[in-house]
Amino acid sequence: MFRFLFLGIFAFFIISCGSEPRSYEYDTSDGDSDSDGDSDGDSDSDADSDADSDADSDADSDADSDADSDADSDADSDADSDADSDADSDADSDADSDADSDADSDADSDADSDADSDADSDSDSDSDADGCVNIPARIEAEDYINFYESDTVNEGAGCDNGDGVDLETTQDAAGGGCNVGWTVANEWLEYCIDAGSGGNFSISARVATETASSSIRIEIDGNNVTGSLVAPTNGWQVFSDVGVGSVAISGGTHTMRLVQETGDVNVNWIDFGAPDGDTDTDSDSDADSDSDSDADSDSDSDSDGDVVITPLQSGTGGSTTRYWDCCLPHCAWGRSSLQVCDINDNYIPQDSVVSSGCDNGGAPVGFQCSSMRPWQVGPNASYGFAAFNSGNCGDCYQLDFGGAMSGKSMIVQVVNIGDIGANHFDLLIPGGGLGYMTQGCPKQFPGVDWGTQYGGWALDCMYDAQCTRQKCEGAFSNAPDMLAGCHWYTDWFQTSDNPSVTYAPVSCPDAIRQVSGIY
């Protein structure tokens, strides 16, 4: 009898201990296989094409992403956080997740985890006990709680919520699992958000289209808080971020509605960035940087001499890309007093220039001066130059960044009038990709490997800052201004991939005018 009793106890012990324990895989890779559509607002011809592109797409496309570099990482933590926790966790999520959700989160969460979602959808949001997503967070477009759909048939493939909303497996290089597509004017999707104690949040949407002038808007409790967000026209699966830098949202829960104003806009996700802090101080000196704008922008120096750019009270949502092609800028062809340099980066009279470094014309040949690289002027402030398709040569604009760059601002002066999309700034950043015009930099810096044409070294390095920095140093050891601009990208700009902006025209700071020569 004791033998059978012993065998029974032993068998019970084996069964109890033999169960496989629940485990979690934490993916710490950056996962940034984003494609960059770094366009080129170039110089000497009217065909200043800034056709933005993706490394995996046609050369005329623009896959701007704001994905998941180390700099973009939100504070991802515990894989089994409570549903009320604002510390987003990551359990078996794709490497592209910013605010990663828990695959084993409480059942009240509306943020779908990878364990339950179709097509390994990145579910980048935490939900509270009421099923509302705690912001700041990323909300996947397919995680809606209510909708209006014009028909009952899902036109997509690979993703289906069983309710007729058109979903498909996304080809966005930044990930996301599924995107909403086949949209029609006035269709909408609703989500519940919890703003905690409230504050100013950046809002951006990851969008794609082939139809010009297609737009969406985002409403909070029935109020339009973003205005019309126009999707860049680069292809149905070439996604970009469009949004606004600062929206005041009161504390508590709210209904967020994504509205198709025109239809024909694919949507991958909506990002709510961290509340903006007041970057101004009480110790502002009279050393005004002369950027008090029509849009109430203000750029002052604090007690340490750092420039403080006050966030815009209102503005227009836009997108960014980056490039550096070494070509003579468009605005240098008799259109302004823009400084011009020769092949050795020495200033030369603009009226003496016969051809651009991107042409095969006669001498003297003009190039982009490397002094026109971006530079930091305060902890959250920078100055620089850009291509823009509106306004005039020499105009300045304040850019308040969204997403992972939320809280930072930049003032840029227009030196190229490029054939790029509406509300689109192509930032001059050394090493950011040659863009459309590839002839100039190999002439001025022979032997340098310039990396991916649209995206540059950051794309080659999968947005790893150390790798990108090493490529900068290898290429620009004898070009201090170019090296400084490249370091600015890895440091202050956080190796970010084309963040969205809210922008408005401002007066140009003297520091920018002194570099460009345009007064």
C-alpha positions, 0 to 999 in steps of 0.5 A: 500500500505504501508503495502505491501511495509513494508512486501516486505522490511521485506521479503527481510531482512529475505532472506538476513540475513538468508544465512549461513555464510562461516566458517572455522574449524581449526584443531590444533591437532598433528594428529601423529598416525605415526607408527615407525619402530624402528629397532634394530641392536642388539648385540650378535648374527648374527641375529641382526635383525632390522626389523622395524615395525608399530604399526598397521603392521606386526612386521617386517615392518617399518613405518617411518614418519616425520609427524606432531608433534608440533615440525614438524609444519610449520608456519600454518596461515591464512585460506584465505591467498592470493595465493602468500602467503608463510604462509601456512594455514589450512582449514578443512585439516587433522591433519597430515598437515604440511604446510596446504593449504587453502580450499578456496585458489585462483583458481590459486592454484595447491595445492588441498584443502580438500574441493575438493580433493579425499579421504580427501587428505592432500594438504600441499602446497601454490601456486602462481598466476602461479600455482607453489607451493611456497617452502618450502612446502609439495607436495602431489604426486597426485598434479602433473601438467604433467606426463608420464604413461605407460598405460591408466588404473588407477589400484588403488581405491579411488583416480583418476585424470582421466588420467590413473596415478595409484592412491589409497587411502593411508594407511600411518599412517601419512595421505596424502589422496592418494599415487601413486602406480603400478609404472613402470621404467621411469614413471615420474610426474612433478610439478611446484615449486617456490623457492622464492629468492632461497637457500639450501633446504632439499628434502625428499620423502615419499615412500614404497615398497616390492621390494628390491633395488627399487629407485626414483630420483628427478630432478630440471629442468632436473638435478638429484639433489638427486641421487638414493633414495632407498625405504626401503623394508617394505611393499606397505603401510609401508611408510618411508622418504628418501631424501637429506639434502641440495640442492641448488635451485636458485630463481624463478620457476622450474620444479620438476620431480619425476622419477621412476628409477626402478618402484615398489615404492609407493610415498605419498608426496615430502617435501621441507624443509626450506633453510639451514642457515650457522651454522658456525661462524667467531669465530671458535676456534682451539678446533676442534672436530676432525670430519674433514671428507673425505666428507668435514664435519667440526665440530668446537667450536664457541666462546661460546664453542658450537660445530658447525657442518658444513653441508655436501657439498655432501653425500648419502640420508638415513633414520633413526629409533630409539631404545634402547634394553639394549642388549650388542652391537654387536661391544662388542663381541671382535670386538672392545674396546667398553665399556661394563656395568653390570646390575647396569650400572657399567663398566666391562672388555669386555673380562670377559663377558659371555653372553648378557642381552638379552640372558639366558646365564651365568654370568658375563652378559653384557648390553648396557652402559647408557652413550651411550645415545645421547647428545647435543653439540651445538644449531644445533649439537649432538653426539650419537651412532647407528646401521648401516649395512655398514662399521665397528664397530667404524666408525663415520658418519655425519647425516644432517637431513631433514624435520622439523629437517633441519639445525640440524646435528649429528655425530654418531659412529657405535656400532651395525652392524644390519640386517637393510635396506640400508642407514639406521641408527638406532639411540640409544635413551632411550625410543625409543622402544625396537625393535626386542630384548625385553628381556634386558631392563625389566631385567635391569629396572624391572617394567618399561612400555617400550611402543610400541615395535617399536616406544616407548613412543613417539608413545604411546603419539602421538608424544606429547613432554610433554606426552613423557617427563613425561614417561621418568621421570617416568621410569628413575628417578634413571637413570640420563643418560637414563633420559638425553637421553630421554629428548634429544629426546623431546627437541633437537630432537623435538620428531621427527619421524624418519627424513630423512638424508644426510650422509657421513663418518667422523673422530670420535670426541674425545668426542664420543671416550671417551664415547664408548672406541673405538679409 
